[in-house]
């Protein structure tokens, strides 16, 4: 039953995103997709990072948090997301980098040890981001976090790959959810409808940081 509810949430997000995407494409002057504005408290959780340290989401109050969910053994979308995280990080100035945290929550229980997420962090070069944390735990620790953020993780019928809810949350310094971005990883050939993920992250993070100055 719980999987049914999670998949219903996933289906709703995907359908809403798809309808928004194609409604834009029907306009004479479509605006680039920028994600979905959301609200509400980002529910706290505690997991273990790639260095074996316990990390709470609430540890990062006062900073903008980029939160995503990643398969530690993924060979397609997740490594591409990592590339865009690194590209976004490189666009920030020294002061901005101190105010932004990148969090990945593991969705692949069969590769959920600290060694697994450390290996993946290095393989995807996410250790280039000082404020990167790849969080993991056992199923009992991970599943409630997935549920709180509407994320589903299920093996494909072949049993050799995993399907999980895509997307990235942006959480403001007050711990409030602000954006959910589920977009085309690359804008190539479609730049009028979808900006690259890295550009969207930089744009919205700078907007949030600007607000916090006032």
Buried (B, 14 or more C-beta within 10 A) or exposed (E): EEEEEBEEBBEEBBEEBEEEBEEBEEEEEEEBBBBBEBEEEBBEBBBBBBEEEEBEBEBBBEBBBBBBBBBBBBEEEBBBBBBBBBBBBEBBEEEBBEBBBBBBBBBBBEBBBBEBBBBBBEEBBBBBBEBBBBBBBEEEBBBEBBBEBBBBBBEEEEEEEBBBBBBBBBBBBEBBBBBBBBBBBBBEEBEBBBBBBBBBBBBBBBBBBEEEEE
